[in-house]
């Protein structure tokens, strides 16, 4: 699970793009269209949320092929081509699905993924020449990581831990956990604890699993289903590389099928049962009330934590509906043949134990508030006000 750092790295970096090199036009119109056809077919065969996108966002992505092609033809440089392809992928409305459209993002995914040996294109001359010609970012994604906050909301009564991403700002999860453990020892007899993950785009599941282990002496078993469209060569190769323990989709339990999206039998071929055991390691488990603050930006690894808290009754969740795509494999990567651009595409549909598709029906808080924005003044923060109300403070 450590490699899921990619999710927060790439999600943050999407918002910090600057400019350096001016891309020239090295691709012909025919080459651009051929790359688009390749991209379109891979999405058509392997992307898990085409029907979900129709229902949630009223976007029939496959039907927009001709409109997409016209936009592709009108691009006048390789950079414009990369940006337009990214806009096309943006209409799938999934933050795990995009074009790697700048040099620094490429360098980041290369650093993260190369050691796994899953992909053979990181040293491809065509790929590196393309990214050498594209823009760079002003800052690396890690520069945007924020540090955790540990403080009392109400002195000697209510503790508070803010986790901006499911990764450490200083690069060491162990160091974060030592600081959190020290704080938990101080507040062990407090009435309640607030864990604030608003704005958390995700990271590694290891982070929140370690956090739960510090808070509890109880073991938790979390079940669910990862679904794949394994008729796609891209997805098929990926599940083999990940050594997924696949079952035929027709073996999904009936009660799961009844609650799942109607297309799972017609579009998906296989599933893997997802069982996660979270060990409770605390010698001084926290006995007070635990509250989890969420918003629409909670995604990926942070979404996994929200699902865990909801399904295991680990915390009272306050805020708004979350962002989705939790408990999944990393996005699959593939290369476009002519340009050498790298595509990242969501590879997995996750269903809860009861069959709910998390990407479509995100985590709904126990207590919903209209304004989930953070405010340093507690009584002006709606989520925290709800906590104080429940705790009679």
Short mmCIF file of the C-alpha atoms (twelve columns), coordinates in Angstrom:
data_MODEL
# 
_entry.id   MODEL 
# 
loop_
_atom_site.group_PDB 
_atom_site.id 
_atom_site.type_symbol 
_atom_site.label_atom_id 
_atom_site.label_alt_id 
_atom_site.label_comp_id 
_atom_site.label_asym_id 
_atom_site.label_seq_id 
_atom_site.Cartn_x 
_atom_site.Cartn_y 
_atom_site.Cartn_z 
_atom_site.pdbx_PDB_model_num 
ATOM 1   C CA . UNK A 1   0.000   0.000   0.000   1 
ATOM 2   C CA . UNK A 2   2.994   2.326   0.389   1 
ATOM 3   C CA . UNK A 3   3.050   3.065   -3.319  1 
ATOM 4   C CA . UNK A 4   -0.355  4.737   -3.066  1 
ATOM 5   C CA . UNK A 5   1.547   7.921   -2.254  1 
ATOM 6   C CA . UNK A 6   1.081   8.459   -5.997  1 
ATOM 7   C CA . UNK A 7   -2.546  9.490   -5.481  1 
ATOM 8   C CA . UNK A 8   -1.830  12.501  -3.311  1 
ATOM 9   C CA . UNK A 9   1.348   13.380  -5.228  1 
ATOM 10  C CA . UNK A 10  -0.374  13.542  -8.591  1 
ATOM 11  C CA . UNK A 11  -3.631  15.059  -7.345  1 
ATOM 12  C CA . UNK A 12  -1.857  17.959  -5.710  1 
ATOM 13  C CA . UNK A 13  0.516   18.484  -8.619  1 
ATOM 14  C CA . UNK A 14  -2.404  18.902  -11.020 1 
ATOM 15  C CA . UNK A 15  -3.139  22.216  -9.342  1 
ATOM 16  C CA . UNK A 16  0.402   23.642  -9.348  1 
ATOM 17  C CA . UNK A 17  1.364   23.667  -13.003 1 
ATOM 18  C CA . UNK A 18  3.587   26.476  -14.269 1 
ATOM 19  C CA . UNK A 19  5.419   27.068  -17.522 1 
ATOM 20  C CA . UNK A 20  8.986   26.697  -18.661 1 
ATOM 21  C CA . UNK A 21  9.629   25.220  -22.097 1 
ATOM 22  C CA . UNK A 22  7.549   26.163  -25.100 1 
ATOM 23  C CA . UNK A 23  6.491   22.988  -26.850 1 
ATOM 24  C CA . UNK A 24  6.943   22.753  -30.585 1 
ATOM 25  C CA . UNK A 25  4.680   20.837  -32.914 1 
ATOM 26  C CA . UNK A 26  6.404   17.552  -33.753 1 
ATOM 27  C CA . UNK A 27  3.270   15.460  -34.201 1 
ATOM 28  C CA . UNK A 28  1.289   15.282  -37.419 1 
ATOM 29  C CA . UNK A 29  -2.498  15.425  -37.468 1 
ATOM 30  C CA . UNK A 30  -2.588  11.719  -38.313 1 
ATOM 31  C CA . UNK A 31  -0.366  10.860  -35.347 1 
ATOM 32  C CA . UNK A 32  -2.499  12.926  -32.974 1 
ATOM 33  C CA . UNK A 33  -5.690  11.262  -34.165 1 
ATOM 34  C CA . UNK A 34  -4.114  7.809   -33.910 1 
ATOM 35  C CA . UNK A 35  -3.113  8.500   -30.304 1 
ATOM 36  C CA . UNK A 36  -6.611  9.735   -29.562 1 
ATOM 37  C CA . UNK A 37  -8.099  6.565   -31.078 1 
ATOM 38  C CA . UNK A 38  -5.799  4.490   -28.879 1 
ATOM 39  C CA . UNK A 39  -6.818  6.479   -25.802 1 
ATOM 40  C CA . UNK A 40  -10.508 6.297   -26.682 1 
ATOM 41  C CA . UNK A 41  -10.418 2.525   -27.150 1 
ATOM 42  C CA . UNK A 42  -8.553  1.922   -23.884 1 
ATOM 43  C CA . UNK A 43  -11.159 3.969   -22.011 1 
ATOM 44  C CA . UNK A 44  -13.980 2.193   -23.839 1 
ATOM 45  C CA . UNK A 45  -12.632 -1.256  -22.959 1 
ATOM 46  C CA . UNK A 46  -11.138 -0.769  -19.502 1 
ATOM 47  C CA . UNK A 47  -12.369 2.334   -17.673 1 
ATOM 48  C CA . UNK A 48  -14.711 1.327   -14.815 1 
ATOM 49  C CA . UNK A 49  -16.964 4.383   -14.463 1 
ATOM 50  C CA . UNK A 50  -18.447 5.170   -17.887 1 
ATOM 51  C CA . UNK A 51  -22.007 4.482   -16.734 1 
ATOM 52  C CA . UNK A 52  -21.416 6.087   -13.338 1 
ATOM 53  C CA . UNK A 53  -20.322 9.259   -15.152 1 
ATOM 54  C CA . UNK A 54  -23.574 9.242   -17.125 1 
ATOM 55  C CA . UNK A 55  -25.659 8.973   -13.992 1 
ATOM 56  C CA . UNK A 56  -23.707 11.379  -11.799 1 
ATOM 57  C CA . UNK A 57  -22.646 14.010  -14.315 1 
ATOM 58  C CA . UNK A 58  -24.909 13.446  -17.324 1 
ATOM 59  C CA . UNK A 59  -21.814 12.883  -19.488 1 
ATOM 60  C CA . UNK A 60  -21.945 10.160  -22.150 1 
ATOM 61  C CA . UNK A 61  -18.203 10.244  -22.802 1 
ATOM 62  C CA . UNK A 62  -18.124 7.660   -25.584 1 
ATOM 63  C CA . UNK A 63  -20.755 9.534   -27.607 1 
ATOM 64  C CA . UNK A 64  -18.565 12.661  -27.722 1 
ATOM 65  C CA . UNK A 65  -15.879 11.063  -29.881 1 
ATOM 66  C CA . UNK A 66  -16.320 13.292  -32.938 1 
ATOM 67  C CA . UNK A 67  -16.385 16.458  -30.839 1 
ATOM 68  C CA . UNK A 68  -13.189 15.354  -29.114 1 
ATOM 69  C CA . UNK A 69  -11.501 14.692  -32.470 1 
ATOM 70  C CA . UNK A 70  -12.296 18.195  -33.736 1 
ATOM 71  C CA . UNK A 71  -10.642 19.688  -30.676 1 
ATOM 72  C CA . UNK A 72  -7.609  17.443  -31.111 1 
ATOM 73  C CA . UNK A 73  -7.207  18.482  -34.762 1 
ATOM 74  C CA . UNK A 74  -7.266  22.161  -33.791 1 
ATOM 75  C CA . UNK A 75  -4.228  21.898  -31.485 1 
ATOM 76  C CA . UNK A 76  -1.169  23.695  -32.844 1 
ATOM 77  C CA . UNK A 77  1.633   22.306  -30.639 1 
ATOM 78  C CA . UNK A 78  2.520   19.187  -28.699 1 
ATOM 79  C CA . UNK A 79  1.781   21.027  -25.458 1 
ATOM 80  C CA . UNK A 80  -1.666  22.034  -26.692 1 
ATOM 81  C CA . UNK A 81  -2.249  18.449  -27.777 1 
ATOM 82  C CA . UNK A 82  -1.302  17.139  -24.307 1 
ATOM 83  C CA . UNK A 83  -3.484  19.765  -22.633 1 
ATOM 84  C CA . UNK A 84  -6.455  19.024  -24.886 1 
ATOM 85  C CA . UNK A 85  -6.156  15.286  -24.264 1 
ATOM 86  C CA . UNK A 86  -6.156  16.084  -20.558 1 
ATOM 87  C CA . UNK A 87  -9.341  18.120  -21.026 1 
ATOM 88  C CA . UNK A 88  -10.892 15.138  -22.810 1 
ATOM 89  C CA . UNK A 89  -9.966  12.882  -19.883 1 
ATOM 90  C CA . UNK A 90  -11.302 15.514  -17.490 1 
ATOM 91  C CA . UNK A 91  -14.794 14.860  -18.841 1 
ATOM 92  C CA . UNK A 92  -14.626 11.440  -17.184 1 
ATOM 93  C CA . UNK A 93  -14.790 13.358  -13.892 1 
ATOM 94  C CA . UNK A 94  -12.390 11.155  -11.946 1 
ATOM 95  C CA . UNK A 95  -9.289  12.509  -10.226 1 
ATOM 96  C CA . UNK A 96  -7.401  9.260   -10.801 1 
ATOM 97  C CA . UNK A 97  -7.811  9.652   -14.569 1 
ATOM 98  C CA . UNK A 98  -5.729  12.112  -16.598 1 
ATOM 99  C CA . UNK A 99  -2.860  12.697  -19.001 1 
ATOM 100 C CA . UNK A 100 0.570   13.223  -17.490 1 
ATOM 101 C CA . UNK A 101 0.968   16.515  -19.320 1 
ATOM 102 C CA . UNK A 102 4.183   17.984  -17.928 1 
ATOM 103 C CA . UNK A 103 7.769   16.971  -17.309 1 
ATOM 104 C CA . UNK A 104 7.761   17.127  -13.508 1 
ATOM 105 C CA . UNK A 105 4.701   14.912  -13.150 1 
ATOM 106 C CA . UNK A 106 6.443   12.395  -15.397 1 
ATOM 107 C CA . UNK A 107 9.569   12.512  -13.227 1 
ATOM 108 C CA . UNK A 108 7.444   11.975  -10.101 1 
ATOM 109 C CA . UNK A 109 5.628   8.920   -11.394 1 
ATOM 110 C CA . UNK A 110 8.911   7.547   -12.738 1 
ATOM 111 C CA . UNK A 111 10.500  7.856   -9.292  1 
ATOM 112 C CA . UNK A 112 7.527   6.179   -7.633  1 
ATOM 113 C CA . UNK A 113 6.787   3.390   -10.103 1 
ATOM 114 C CA . UNK A 114 10.049  2.452   -11.768 1 
ATOM 115 C CA . UNK A 115 11.180  0.311   -8.845  1 
ATOM 116 C CA . UNK A 116 8.130   -1.973  -9.173  1 
ATOM 117 C CA . UNK A 117 9.048   -3.046  -12.702 1 
ATOM 118 C CA . UNK A 118 5.448   -2.876  -13.898 1 
ATOM 119 C CA . UNK A 119 6.097   -0.598  -16.878 1 
ATOM 120 C CA . UNK A 120 8.769   -0.569  -19.581 1 
ATOM 121 C CA . UNK A 121 8.369   2.997   -20.899 1 
ATOM 122 C CA . UNK A 122 10.157  5.176   -18.345 1 
ATOM 123 C CA . UNK A 123 13.433  5.061   -20.284 1 
ATOM 124 C CA . UNK A 124 11.770  5.056   -23.704 1 
ATOM 125 C CA . UNK A 125 13.520  7.675   -25.896 1 
ATOM 126 C CA . UNK A 126 10.253  8.831   -27.492 1 
ATOM 127 C CA . UNK A 127 8.632   9.277   -24.083 1 
ATOM 128 C CA . UNK A 128 11.539  11.227  -22.609 1 
ATOM 129 C CA . UNK A 129 11.892  13.426  -25.684 1 
ATOM 130 C CA . UNK A 130 8.220   14.353  -25.432 1 
ATOM 131 C CA . UNK A 131 8.409   15.246  -21.748 1 
ATOM 132 C CA . UNK A 132 11.639  17.174  -22.251 1 
ATOM 133 C CA . UNK A 133 9.672   19.413  -24.623 1 
ATOM 134 C CA . UNK A 134 6.717   19.994  -22.307 1 
ATOM 135 C CA . UNK A 135 6.185   22.516  -19.524 1 
ATOM 136 C CA . UNK A 136 7.456   22.040  -15.992 1 
ATOM 137 C CA . UNK A 137 5.857   22.754  -12.632 1 
ATOM 138 C CA . UNK A 138 6.861   25.653  -10.441 1 
ATOM 139 C CA . UNK A 139 7.077   23.429  -7.389  1 
ATOM 140 C CA . UNK A 140 7.295   19.723  -6.708  1 
ATOM 141 C CA . UNK A 141 4.119   18.188  -5.292  1 
ATOM 142 C CA . UNK A 142 5.838   17.423  -1.996  1 
ATOM 143 C CA . UNK A 143 6.342   21.153  -1.411  1 
ATOM 144 C CA . UNK A 144 2.556   21.433  -1.070  1 
ATOM 145 C CA . UNK A 145 2.313   18.932  1.775   1 
ATOM 146 C CA . UNK A 146 1.126   20.497  5.011   1 
ATOM 147 C CA . UNK A 147 2.078   19.401  8.489   1 
ATOM 148 C CA . UNK A 148 -0.344  17.759  10.892  1 
ATOM 149 C CA . UNK A 149 -1.860  19.832  13.706  1 
ATOM 150 C CA . UNK A 150 -2.240  18.564  17.266  1 
ATOM 151 C CA . UNK A 151 -4.061  20.762  19.758  1 
ATOM 152 C CA . UNK A 152 -6.939  20.974  22.217  1 
ATOM 153 C CA . UNK A 153 -10.249 22.353  20.967  1 
ATOM 154 C CA . UNK A 154 -11.450 22.569  24.554  1 
ATOM 155 C CA . UNK A 155 -8.669  22.457  27.111  1 
ATOM 156 C CA . UNK A 156 -8.486  19.098  28.899  1 
ATOM 157 C CA . UNK A 157 -11.756 18.015  27.256  1 
ATOM 158 C CA . UNK A 158 -11.656 17.764  23.450  1 
ATOM 159 C CA . UNK A 159 -8.558  16.882  21.424  1 
ATOM 160 C CA . UNK A 160 -7.957  17.734  17.776  1 
ATOM 161 C CA . UNK A 161 -5.798  16.176  15.039  1 
ATOM 162 C CA . UNK A 162 -5.732  17.709  11.551  1 
ATOM 163 C CA . UNK A 163 -4.379  15.463  8.759   1 
ATOM 164 C CA . UNK A 164 -4.000  17.429  5.478   1 
ATOM 165 C CA . UNK A 165 -2.911  14.393  3.390   1 
ATOM 166 C CA . UNK A 166 -2.429  10.682  4.029   1 
ATOM 167 C CA . UNK A 167 1.299   11.215  3.994   1 
ATOM 168 C CA . UNK A 168 3.854   13.089  6.018   1 
ATOM 169 C CA . UNK A 169 4.982   16.622  5.215   1 
ATOM 170 C CA . UNK A 170 8.491   15.635  6.320   1 
ATOM 171 C CA . UNK A 171 8.472   12.350  4.430   1 
ATOM 172 C CA . UNK A 172 8.255   10.038  7.454   1 
ATOM 173 C CA . UNK A 173 4.980   8.452   8.493   1 
ATOM 174 C CA . UNK A 174 6.767   6.992   11.533  1 
ATOM 175 C CA . UNK A 175 7.717   10.480  12.725  1 
ATOM 176 C CA . UNK A 176 4.118   11.677  12.357  1 
ATOM 177 C CA . UNK A 177 2.852   8.664   14.283  1 
ATOM 178 C CA . UNK A 178 5.323   9.259   17.115  1 
ATOM 179 C CA . UNK A 179 4.068   12.820  17.453  1 
ATOM 180 C CA . UNK A 180 0.437   11.672  17.309  1 
ATOM 181 C CA . UNK A 181 1.091   8.916   19.865  1 
ATOM 182 C CA . UNK A 182 2.704   11.417  22.232  1 
ATOM 183 C CA . UNK A 183 -0.341  13.682  21.924  1 
ATOM 184 C CA . UNK A 184 -2.761  10.785  22.409  1 
ATOM 185 C CA . UNK A 185 -0.980  9.826   25.624  1 
ATOM 186 C CA . UNK A 186 -1.612  13.346  26.911  1 
ATOM 187 C CA . UNK A 187 -5.323  13.301  26.036  1 
ATOM 188 C CA . UNK A 188 -6.066  9.707   26.977  1 
ATOM 189 C CA . UNK A 189 -8.720  10.711  29.509  1 
ATOM 190 C CA . UNK A 190 -10.332 13.390  27.330  1 
ATOM 191 C CA . UNK A 191 -14.033 13.157  26.609  1 
ATOM 192 C CA . UNK A 192 -13.625 13.272  22.830  1 
ATOM 193 C CA . UNK A 193 -11.243 13.585  19.872  1 
ATOM 194 C CA . UNK A 194 -11.740 15.290  16.510  1 
ATOM 195 C CA . UNK A 195 -9.867  13.977  13.456  1 
ATOM 196 C CA . UNK A 196 -10.074 16.564  10.670  1 
ATOM 197 C CA . UNK A 197 -9.403  15.314  7.114   1 
ATOM 198 C CA . UNK A 198 -11.214 18.065  5.224   1 
ATOM 199 C CA . UNK A 199 -9.316  18.855  2.026   1 
ATOM 200 C CA . UNK A 200 -7.382  15.570  2.205   1 
ATOM 201 C CA . UNK A 201 -6.926  14.233  -1.355  1 
ATOM 202 C CA . UNK A 202 -5.463  10.944  -0.150  1 
ATOM 203 C CA . UNK A 203 -2.082  9.244   -0.131  1 
ATOM 204 C CA . UNK A 204 -1.226  5.894   1.396   1 
ATOM 205 C CA . UNK A 205 -3.638  3.692   3.346   1 
ATOM 206 C CA . UNK A 206 -0.741  2.887   5.657   1 
ATOM 207 C CA . UNK A 207 -1.136  6.328   7.226   1 
ATOM 208 C CA . UNK A 208 -4.677  5.972   8.505   1 
ATOM 209 C CA . UNK A 209 -4.187  2.286   9.377   1 
ATOM 210 C CA . UNK A 210 -1.306  3.267   11.668  1 
ATOM 211 C CA . UNK A 211 -3.469  6.022   13.153  1 
ATOM 212 C CA . UNK A 212 -6.295  3.579   13.945  1 
ATOM 213 C CA . UNK A 213 -3.759  1.200   15.516  1 
ATOM 214 C CA . UNK A 214 -2.641  3.977   17.880  1 
ATOM 215 C CA . UNK A 215 -6.212  4.741   18.900  1 
ATOM 216 C CA . UNK A 216 -7.553  1.235   19.458  1 
ATOM 217 C CA . UNK A 217 -6.708  -2.146  20.959  1 
ATOM 218 C CA . UNK A 218 -9.384  -3.799  18.814  1 
ATOM 219 C CA . UNK A 219 -8.787  -5.606  15.509  1 
ATOM 220 C CA . UNK A 220 -11.041 -4.630  12.601  1 
ATOM 221 C CA . UNK A 221 -11.837 -6.680  9.498   1 
ATOM 222 C CA . UNK A 222 -12.947 -4.663  6.499   1 
ATOM 223 C CA . UNK A 223 -14.488 -6.391  3.498   1 
ATOM 224 C CA . UNK A 224 -15.431 -5.285  0.006   1 
ATOM 225 C CA . UNK A 225 -15.022 -6.034  -3.697  1 
ATOM 226 C CA . UNK A 226 -12.664 -4.689  -6.347  1 
ATOM 227 C CA . UNK A 227 -14.139 -5.066  -9.844  1 
ATOM 228 C CA . UNK A 228 -12.160 -5.147  -13.101 1 
ATOM 229 C CA . UNK A 229 -12.876 -5.022  -16.842 1 
ATOM 230 C CA . UNK A 230 -10.291 -7.657  -17.645 1 
ATOM 231 C CA . UNK A 231 -11.201 -7.929  -21.332 1 
ATOM 232 C CA . UNK A 232 -8.990  -4.882  -21.689 1 
ATOM 233 C CA . UNK A 233 -5.381  -5.914  -22.323 1 
ATOM 234 C CA . UNK A 234 -4.197  -2.940  -20.273 1 
ATOM 235 C CA . UNK A 235 -6.286  -3.954  -17.259 1 
ATOM 236 C CA . UNK A 236 -5.607  -7.661  -17.724 1 
ATOM 237 C CA . UNK A 237 -1.837  -7.100  -17.713 1 
ATOM 238 C CA . UNK A 238 -2.159  -4.839  -14.679 1 
ATOM 239 C CA . UNK A 239 -4.121  -7.316  -12.576 1 
ATOM 240 C CA . UNK A 240 -1.530  -9.961  -13.423 1 
ATOM 241 C CA . UNK A 241 1.289   -7.642  -12.374 1 
ATOM 242 C CA . UNK A 242 -0.552  -6.905  -9.136  1 
ATOM 243 C CA . UNK A 243 -1.154  -10.635 -8.645  1 
ATOM 244 C CA . UNK A 244 -4.834  -10.011 -8.081  1 
ATOM 245 C CA . UNK A 245 -6.794  -13.019 -6.815  1 
ATOM 246 C CA . UNK A 246 -9.530  -12.855 -9.410  1 
ATOM 247 C CA . UNK A 247 -12.948 -14.476 -9.394  1 
ATOM 248 C CA . UNK A 248 -15.471 -14.594 -12.208 1 
ATOM 249 C CA . UNK A 249 -17.942 -11.717 -11.939 1 
ATOM 250 C CA . UNK A 250 -20.827 -14.211 -11.966 1 
ATOM 251 C CA . UNK A 251 -19.681 -15.457 -8.559  1 
ATOM 252 C CA . UNK A 252 -20.500 -12.177 -6.850  1 
ATOM 253 C CA . UNK A 253 -23.056 -12.803 -4.076  1 
ATOM 254 C CA . UNK A 254 -26.635 -12.017 -5.068  1 
ATOM 255 C CA . UNK A 255 -27.132 -9.453  -2.309  1 
ATOM 256 C CA . UNK A 256 -24.072 -7.566  -3.553  1 
ATOM 257 C CA . UNK A 257 -25.309 -7.660  -7.152  1 
ATOM 258 C CA . UNK A 258 -28.717 -6.349  -6.093  1 
ATOM 259 C CA . UNK A 259 -27.173 -3.219  -4.558  1 
ATOM 260 C CA . UNK A 260 -24.428 -2.700  -7.133  1 
ATOM 261 C CA . UNK A 261 -24.622 -0.632  -10.354 1 
ATOM 262 C CA . UNK A 262 -26.722 -2.432  -12.943 1 
ATOM 263 C CA . UNK A 263 -23.848 -2.647  -15.455 1 
ATOM 264 C CA . UNK A 264 -21.505 -4.800  -13.366 1 
ATOM 265 C CA . UNK A 265 -22.544 -8.069  -15.018 1 
ATOM 266 C CA . UNK A 266 -22.429 -6.709  -18.584 1 
ATOM 267 C CA . UNK A 267 -19.278 -4.557  -18.365 1 
ATOM 268 C CA . UNK A 268 -17.066 -6.256  -15.763 1 
ATOM 269 C CA . UNK A 269 -15.416 -9.646  -15.993 1 
ATOM 270 C CA . UNK A 270 -13.754 -10.259 -12.617 1 
ATOM 271 C CA . UNK A 271 -13.587 -9.245  -8.987  1 
ATOM 272 C CA . UNK A 272 -11.204 -9.606  -6.103  1 
ATOM 273 C CA . UNK A 273 -12.517 -9.840  -2.565  1 
ATOM 274 C CA . UNK A 274 -10.900 -7.065  -0.574  1 
ATOM 275 C CA . UNK A 275 -10.192 -7.960  3.045   1 
ATOM 276 C CA . UNK A 276 -8.200  -5.554  5.156   1 
ATOM 277 C CA . UNK A 277 -7.319  -6.331  8.760   1 
ATOM 278 C CA . UNK A 278 -6.480  -3.314  10.900  1 
ATOM 279 C CA . UNK A 279 -4.670  -4.372  14.048  1 
ATOM 280 C CA . UNK A 280 -5.383  -2.525  17.267  1 
ATOM 281 C CA . UNK A 281 -1.983  -2.026  18.911  1 
ATOM 282 C CA . UNK A 282 -2.683  0.623   21.521  1 
ATOM 283 C CA . UNK A 283 -1.758  -0.086  25.128  1 
ATOM 284 C CA . UNK A 284 -3.829  2.939   26.113  1 
ATOM 285 C CA . UNK A 285 -6.782  2.947   23.694  1 
ATOM 286 C CA . UNK A 286 -8.768  6.146   23.436  1 
ATOM 287 C CA . UNK A 287 -12.133 5.558   25.126  1 
ATOM 288 C CA . UNK A 288 -13.846 8.853   24.361  1 
ATOM 289 C CA . UNK A 289 -16.006 9.835   21.412  1 
ATOM 290 C CA . UNK A 290 -14.240 10.144  18.063  1 
ATOM 291 C CA . UNK A 291 -15.429 12.540  15.352  1 
ATOM 292 C CA . UNK A 292 -14.258 12.594  11.729  1 
ATOM 293 C CA . UNK A 293 -14.630 15.861  9.777   1 
ATOM 294 C CA . UNK A 294 -14.946 15.445  5.977   1 
ATOM 295 C CA . UNK A 295 -15.783 17.424  2.850   1 
ATOM 296 C CA . UNK A 296 -16.171 16.904  -0.904  1 
ATOM 297 C CA . UNK A 297 -12.384 16.909  -1.406  1 
ATOM 298 C CA . UNK A 298 -11.813 13.766  0.670   1 
ATOM 299 C CA . UNK A 299 -10.604 11.250  -1.895  1 
ATOM 300 C CA . UNK A 300 -8.644  8.047   -2.496  1 
ATOM 301 C CA . UNK A 301 -6.754  7.020   0.680   1 
ATOM 302 C CA . UNK A 302 -8.698  9.581   2.728   1 
ATOM 303 C CA . UNK A 303 -11.888 8.139   1.263   1 
ATOM 304 C CA . UNK A 304 -10.782 4.670   2.393   1 
ATOM 305 C CA . UNK A 305 -10.470 5.995   5.944   1 
ATOM 306 C CA . UNK A 306 -13.947 7.529   5.713   1 
ATOM 307 C CA . UNK A 307 -15.417 4.231   4.509   1 
ATOM 308 C CA . UNK A 308 -13.674 2.453   7.376   1 
ATOM 309 C CA . UNK A 309 -15.034 4.903   9.952   1 
ATOM 310 C CA . UNK A 310 -18.566 4.600   8.570   1 
ATOM 311 C CA . UNK A 311 -18.718 0.826   8.160   1 
ATOM 312 C CA . UNK A 312 -16.895 -0.016  11.388  1 
ATOM 313 C CA . UNK A 313 -18.702 2.625   13.492  1 
ATOM 314 C CA . UNK A 314 -15.271 3.912   14.413  1 
ATOM 315 C CA . UNK A 315 -16.227 7.589   14.389  1 
ATOM 316 C CA . UNK A 316 -19.169 9.949   14.030  1 
ATOM 317 C CA . UNK A 317 -18.720 11.585  10.630  1 
ATOM 318 C CA . UNK A 318 -19.547 15.280  10.236  1 
ATOM 319 C CA . UNK A 319 -19.415 17.377  7.068   1 
ATOM 320 C CA . UNK A 320 -20.531 16.797  3.474   1 
ATOM 321 C CA . UNK A 321 -20.480 13.871  1.061   1 
ATOM 322 C CA . UNK A 322 -16.929 12.842  0.255   1 
ATOM 323 C CA . UNK A 323 -15.051 12.631  -3.068  1 
ATOM 324 C CA . UNK A 324 -14.949 8.870   -3.649  1 
ATOM 325 C CA . UNK A 325 -12.623 6.268   -5.227  1 
ATOM 326 C CA . UNK A 326 -11.439 4.659   -2.017  1 
ATOM 327 C CA . UNK A 327 -10.056 1.127   -1.425  1 
ATOM 328 C CA . UNK A 328 -8.878  0.783   -5.013  1 
ATOM 329 C CA . UNK A 329 -5.717  -0.225  -6.849  1 
ATOM 330 C CA . UNK A 330 -3.531  2.579   -8.136  1 
ATOM 331 C CA . UNK A 331 -4.495  4.017   -11.508 1 
ATOM 332 C CA . UNK A 332 -3.064  1.954   -14.366 1 
ATOM 333 C CA . UNK A 333 -0.511  3.695   -16.599 1 
ATOM 334 C CA . UNK A 334 -0.067  3.249   -20.335 1 
ATOM 335 C CA . UNK A 335 1.828   4.961   -23.161 1 
ATOM 336 C CA . UNK A 336 0.347   6.542   -26.282 1 
ATOM 337 C CA . UNK A 337 2.251   5.100   -29.222 1 
ATOM 338 C CA . UNK A 338 3.028   8.196   -31.296 1 
ATOM 339 C CA . UNK A 339 3.421   11.014  -28.797 1 
ATOM 340 C CA . UNK A 340 4.866   8.990   -25.914 1 
ATOM 341 C CA . UNK A 341 2.431   10.707  -23.530 1 
ATOM 342 C CA . UNK A 342 1.566   8.670   -20.424 1 
ATOM 343 C CA . UNK A 343 -2.063  8.132   -19.441 1 
ATOM 344 C CA . UNK A 344 -3.208  7.345   -15.918 1 
ATOM 345 C CA . UNK A 345 -6.632  5.723   -15.696 1 
ATOM 346 C CA . UNK A 346 -8.692  4.499   -12.795 1 
ATOM 347 C CA . UNK A 347 -8.432  0.712   -12.860 1 
ATOM 348 C CA . UNK A 348 -10.927 -0.483  -10.280 1 
ATOM 349 C CA . UNK A 349 -14.530 -0.122  -9.182  1 
ATOM 350 C CA . UNK A 350 -14.848 -0.658  -5.444  1 
ATOM 351 C CA . UNK A 351 -18.019 -2.051  -3.923  1 
ATOM 352 C CA . UNK A 352 -18.619 -2.102  -0.203  1 
ATOM 353 C CA . UNK A 353 -19.494 -5.350  1.578   1 
ATOM 354 C CA . UNK A 354 -23.149 -4.651  0.816   1 
ATOM 355 C CA . UNK A 355 -22.510 -3.791  -2.847  1 
ATOM 356 C CA . UNK A 356 -22.533 0.017   -2.832  1 
ATOM 357 C CA . UNK A 357 -20.252 1.599   -5.457  1 
ATOM 358 C CA . UNK A 358 -18.150 4.125   -3.585  1 
ATOM 359 C CA . UNK A 359 -17.404 6.250   -6.649  1 
ATOM 360 C CA . UNK A 360 -21.135 6.689   -7.246  1 
ATOM 361 C CA . UNK A 361 -22.440 6.779   -3.694  1 
ATOM 362 C CA . UNK A 362 -19.694 8.406   -1.674  1 
ATOM 363 C CA . UNK A 363 -19.568 8.393   2.104   1 
ATOM 364 C CA . UNK A 364 -22.531 10.263  3.548   1 
ATOM 365 C CA . UNK A 365 -21.799 11.836  6.952   1 
ATOM 366 C CA . UNK A 366 -23.876 10.993  9.995   1 
ATOM 367 C CA . UNK A 367 -24.345 14.750  10.405  1 
ATOM 368 C CA . UNK A 368 -24.330 16.928  7.281   1 
ATOM 369 C CA . UNK A 369 -23.459 20.633  7.349   1 
ATOM 370 C CA . UNK A 370 -23.775 23.188  4.547   1 
ATOM 371 C CA . UNK A 371 -20.458 24.985  5.028   1 
ATOM 372 C CA . UNK A 372 -17.568 22.559  5.512   1 
ATOM 373 C CA . UNK A 373 -14.786 25.149  5.170   1 
ATOM 374 C CA . UNK A 374 -12.179 25.270  7.915   1 
ATOM 375 C CA . UNK A 375 -12.080 28.244  10.259  1 
ATOM 376 C CA . UNK A 376 -9.394  28.848  12.860  1 
ATOM 377 C CA . UNK A 377 -12.053 30.257  15.169  1 
ATOM 378 C CA . UNK A 378 -13.835 27.164  16.485  1 
ATOM 379 C CA . UNK A 379 -17.263 28.702  17.010  1 
ATOM 380 C CA . UNK A 380 -17.225 29.954  13.392  1 
ATOM 381 C CA . UNK A 381 -16.437 26.497  11.967  1 
ATOM 382 C CA . UNK A 382 -19.744 24.693  11.307  1 
ATOM 383 C CA . UNK A 383 -18.265 21.193  11.556  1 
ATOM 384 C CA . UNK A 384 -16.574 21.950  14.866  1 
ATOM 385 C CA . UNK A 385 -19.715 23.691  16.108  1 
ATOM 386 C CA . UNK A 386 -21.569 20.421  15.595  1 
ATOM 387 C CA . UNK A 387 -18.962 18.606  17.673  1 
ATOM 388 C CA . UNK A 388 -19.236 21.172  20.463  1 
ATOM 389 C CA . UNK A 389 -23.024 20.904  20.342  1 
ATOM 390 C CA . UNK A 390 -22.891 17.126  20.665  1 
ATOM 391 C CA . UNK A 391 -20.412 17.410  23.520  1 
ATOM 392 C CA . UNK A 392 -22.484 20.117  25.210  1 
ATOM 393 C CA . UNK A 393 -19.632 22.613  25.044  1 
# 
